[in-house]
Amino acid sequence: MLNVIGTYEARIDAKGRFMFPVAYKTQMGDEIRKGFVVKRSIFKKCLELFPAEQWKIESAMVAKLNMFKKKNAEFVTKFMAGVKPVELDGTGRLLLPKDLLQYGGITKHIVLTSVVNRIEIWDKEAYEKAVDYNPDDFAELAEEVMGELETE
């Protein structure tokens, strides 16, 4: 599993292209040549960019669902909505499809942020609202989510 780290800002041009951060390229090494898959996020109003190999893992999990169950079929339809392969062009730019830009409310300024095995792409203003939190609320959430984990 490829795991990149970092949060970066970029600017979208009129065609929907942006310069992919050099730090991500460096961390990804040869994996970057395999391209990416971009899709709508499930829980947030942003896009998710998967390195191609990670997308294979993600889609393999979804492929295990029994498609003869209505809820599964509905989930897969929504999960796959707008999924598109994308690659860096010769100058290191990534073109985001117009329908996905519209879904994410992405206009001119974006934030790319690593989230374990994917990169989220946010409209800058939406990202800043999403990460603005009360420290006490986050502490409570952290305890609820992470408090049961065993540490070594």
N, C-alpha and C positions, 0 to 999 in steps of 0.2 A: 504494500500500500504506500503510495506516494503521499508525503505530508509536507506541505509548504507552510511557511509562516510569514506573517506581515500584513499590514494594512497600508494601502496606497491610494492616492487620489489620481484621477486622470480626467481628461476632457474628451467628450464624444464630438466627432465632427458631424457635418450635415448628412453624411451617408451612414452614420451609425458606427464608425470606426474609432478605436482608441489605441494608444500605444500600450502594449502589454508591459507591465513593470519588469525591468531588467532583473531585479532581485528574484522574482518568481522564475524567470528564464534560467537564471543561474542555479537555483535550487532544483529545478526539474531536470536539468541536464539533457540527455538524449531523449527522454520521455516527451519533450515538447514537440518533437517531430511527428509523434503519433496523433497529434491534434487533441481536440476537446469535444465535449458535448455540453450544450447550454440548454437549460430548461427553467421553467417557473419553479419557484420555491413552494414547498407544500404549506409551510406555516407562516411565511413572511411575504411581504410585498417587495420581493427582490428576485434576482435571477441567481441560478446556481451554475457554476462552471466546473465541470468534472474533467480531469485528465482522462483521455480515452481508456486507459487501462482500469482506472477506478470506475468508470461508467460500466465496463463489462461486469465488474463485481456487483455494482448496484442493480443493474438490470437483471443479472442472474438471480438475485434474491426475489425480484418481482416476478420473474418467469416461473418460479416455483408455486405461485398461487394457483389454486384451482379455478379456472375460468368458467366453470359451470356453476359457480356461486355468484349470485347477482352482485353482492357487495364487492367481491374481488374484481369482477369485470368493470364495475363503476370506478373503483379505485385506480385500476390500471389505465383506463381511459383518461382520467384526470391527471394521473401521474405522468403520462406520456404526452399530454397536451403541449404542443409547441416545442417538443424536443428537436434539436437540430445539431448536426455536427458542424464544427467551426475550426478553422486553422489560422495560424498566423500568416500574414502575407509576407512578401519579400522584405518589407521595411519594419516588420515586427508589430504590425497592427492587427487587431482582431475586429472583425465585423460582426456586430450584433444584429440579428434580424429585427426588422421594424415592429412586427407583432409582439415580440418579447420586450422590446424597449417600451412599447405602449403599456403592456401588462405591468411592468415594473415601475411605471411612472417616471422613467428615466429620460431626462432632458439633455442637459449639457455637461454638468459636473457629476462625476461618479466617484464612488469609493469601492475599492476591491479589498475584501478582507478574507483571510484564510479561516476556514472553519473545519478543522481536523482533516477531512479527505476531499474537500472541495473549496472553491472560492466563491464567495457571495459577491454579487455586483449590485450595488444600491445607487439610487439617486442620492446625491450627497445630503440634501436636506432631510430626506426620509431616514437615512442612516443615522444622522446626528440625533434625530428624535428617538430612534430605536435604541440607541445606546445610552441615552440620558436616563439615569435611574437614581433612585434614592438608595444610598448605601445600606440602610437598614433593610429595605425590601429585598435587595440583592443578597444580603447575608442570610435572610430567611429562606430565600429560594435555593441558595447554595447548600444550606443545611438540609433542606428537604430532598434535593436531588443527589447530592454527594455524601450526605451524612451516613448512609448505610454501607458505603464502600469500605472494604478491608484494605488497609495499607500495609505494605511490607516493611 
